[in-house]
Amino acid sequence: MKWKTASLYLMSVFYILNGANHFLSTEVYLDIMPSYIPFHLALVYLSGAIEISLGVLLLARKSRKLASYGIILLLIAIFPANIYHLTTAGAGLGTPLWALWVRLPFQILFIAWAYWHTYESRLVV
């Protein structure tokens, strides 16, 4: 299996599982929502549904580019929650501060990963 194909499957599974986790571990996501953003529960569910949808859409060649750009926009949209989580020192959730710092650059890597799948290549799928 080619690297890009394996990467695509991995990214798809990652977003589907992470999106499902919004429904299974809702409290975790509610706890890191910035207080200035309204409708916390609705946004947690909405972002979970979007992640699942984008993960599925990655698998179809016709929707892959749109899904990849959607993931990039989603990662940008949720970045304030990551900053909020860091600046509130994990809001007492037990997340080590170093892990919150490490997560920020990973957002850039995840954006680059999604961008890699915006252009066509000789994928097996």
N, C-alpha and C positions, 0 to 999 in steps of 0.2 A: 504494500500500500504506500502510495506516495505521501511525503510529508504534509503537503497542503491538504490532501484529502483527510489524513488523520487529524490534522489541526481543525479542519472544518467539523468533523464529527465530535471531537473533544469540546470545541466551543459550543456547539449545539447542545450537547448534553449538559455542559456547565450552566448555560442560561436556562434550560428547561428545569433542571434540579434547583437552581437558585431561585427561580420564579416560584416553583412549588413550595419552597421553604417559606416564602412570604405568607402562605396560607397555613403552614404547619407550625411555624414559630413566629407568629405575628407580633408577640410582645417584644421580641428582640428588635424588630424594625421600628415599632412604635417608640421604643426608648431612645432611638437615635435620631428621631425626627426633630428638626429645629422647631422651637416653640413659635416662631413667627410664621410658620407655614400652617395653613388651616387644613381641616379635613384629614387628619392623620390616618385614621383607619381606612378611609376610602383610597387614599393615595398609596398606602402599603399594598392593598389588594390590587389596585390598578397597576402599580409598577410590577407586581408579581405576574399578573396576567399578561402584561406587555412583554416581560422577559420570557415567559413560556412561549408566547406567540412568535417572538423574534427567533427564539431557538429553533422552533419548528420551521419557520420560513427560511432559515439558513440552508435547510436541506434541499430545497427545490431550486434548481438552477435559475429559473425565471424570477424568483423573489430574493435570491441571495444578496444581490447588490443593495436592494432596498432594506433588507433585514440588517445588513452590515452597517449601513448608515443609520438605521434606527437604533442599533446598539450604541453607536458612537454618541448619538444625541441623548440616549438614556444615561450613559455614563457621565456625560456633562451635566445632565439634569440632577443626578443624585450626588454629585460632588459636594454641594453645600452640606448635605447630611453627613458626609465623611469629615468635613472640616468641623462641623458642629460637634460631632462625636469626639474629635481630637481636642478641641478647645474646651470642652467640658470635662476633660480628663476621663473619658469613658462613661461619664454620668454615673459613676459608681457601679458599672455593670461588670466589673472584674476583667475588662479587656486591658492587657498591659499597654502602657503608653507607647512603648517601642513599636508594638504591632500596629497601632493607629498611625504612627509616622511612616511605617513601611508600606501601609496600604495606599497612601497617597500616590507615590510614584507608580504603583501597580496600576492605577487608573490609566496612566499614560500608556503603559504596556498593553492594557486591555483595549484601549482605543486603537493603538497601532495594530494589534492582532485583528480587530474587526476590519480595519482599513485594508489590511492585506487581502481580505476576502471580497473587496469591492470590485476588483478587476478579474477578468476571466483568465483562466489558465487551463492547462490540460488536466482537469480534475477527472477522476474516475467516476465520480457521482454525477 
